[in-house]
Amino acid sequence: MSADTPCAKPLPQILPETAGFWEAARRHRFVVQRCTGCGRRQYFPRAVCHHCLSEALAWEEVSGRGVIHSFTIIRQVQHAGFSSDVPYVYAVIDLDEGFRMIANIIRTPPECVRVGLAVKVAFADVTPELTLLQFESA
């Protein structure tokens, strides 16, 4: 890569156990795994249920709604691919379905972000093969 070539952001690696999640995201659907053995949901996708170790997992669509549990505002560039994004908000989100995930908060000024802010999923089409889940103020 030459000095005048923009540095791309690092992208998640799609693994066999996460492929269903990324395929749904590409269609702008938010899915998580539900264990057909114990009935519990899990995020992030795994090969087995992290509650009962069953391999009987199914994909289930969820609302994509929740509240911010915690957050930080990134003001320093740690990777050149994010230089045009600074400042941006990196948050822990409590989803209505009872699990947490980490994602960026977009289309919401950093100074308006607070713990307890209601958010909803927003899809960012990064490449033809990859869509990221981010969140915005609800």
N, C-alpha and C positions, 0 to 999 in steps of 0.2 A: 504494500500500500504506500503510495507516495504521499508527500506532505500536503498536497493540494486535494487529495481524495478524502471525502468525509468519512469519518469512522462510524461504522454502523453500531447500533446498540446490540448488546448481547441478547440472544433470543433463547427461550426455553427449548430444551431438547424434548422431542415427542418420543415417549417410550411406549411399549406395548400396553402397559397398565394405564397410561394417561391418554391414549389415542382417542377413546370415546369422548373424553372431556374436550379435547382440542377440536374434534370433528363437530361437536355440538356448538362450540364457541364460534367456529367458522360460519355456522348457520344462525348466529346471534341468539343462541339458547344457552342457558346456564344450567348445567347438570352436575350432580354429585352422585356418588355411589351409595346405594342402600343395600345392606346385607339382607338376603332373603332368609338367612338363618335366624338372626336375632332382631332384625327389623331396624337396626340403627343406621343412621347416615354417617358418612365420613367424607371429609375433604382434608387433604388432597388425595387424589386417587392412588390406590395401592393394589397389590396383587391379592391381598387377603384382608378381611375385616380386622381392624385394629382392636375391636372389642372382644370378638369370640374366635378369631382366626379362621373363620369359614372362607372358602374360596367362592361361595355362591353370592356374587355381587351383581346388581343390576343398576342401570343408570336411571336417575329420576330428575326431572326438571324441578328447579326451585325458583322462588320469586325474584331473587336478586335484590331484595330489600333488606336493610339493616340500619345499624347506627355505628358511628365511630366510637371505638373503645379507647383508642390511643392513637397518637400520630406524631410525626415530626416533619418539619419543613426542611427540605434539603436545599442548602444554599451554596454548597461547594461542589464543584465538578469533580466527581470521583472517576468518571469514565468519559472520554471525549465524546462518545455517542449521545450523552445526555446534556451537553453544554448548552444547547438551545432551550432546554426545558427548565433550567434553574431560574427561579426557585420552583420546586414542586413539592407536593404533599405525599408522603408515604404513610399509610394508615393501617391499623389493625381494625377490622370491621367485624362486629357481632351480627351475623345474619339472622333473620327472623326464624329460620329453621333450626337454630341452636348450635351453630358451629362458627368458628372464626376463620377469617382469611386475611391475607395482607395484599394490599393493592394501592395503586396511585389514585388520588382524588383529582379529577380533571374538571374543567369548566366551572370551577369554584375558586374564587380568589383565596390564596393561602390565609389571609387575615380574617376570612369568614369561617374557616374551619375550626371546629371545636369538638370536644368530647361530647357525645350524645347527639350529634348532628345526624339527622335521618339522611340516608343515602340510597341510591339505586344503581344497579349495574349499568355500565355503558361499554359498548364493544368498540375496540380499536382494531381495524383491519390493517395489520402491519405488512403482511405479504399475502399473496393468493392462498398460501397454505396455512397461515397463522393469524389468528385473531386473539388479541389479549382482552381479558376482562379488567376493566377499570371501574371506578365509581364516580358519581357526581351527586351533588346535593339533590335530595328529593323534594 
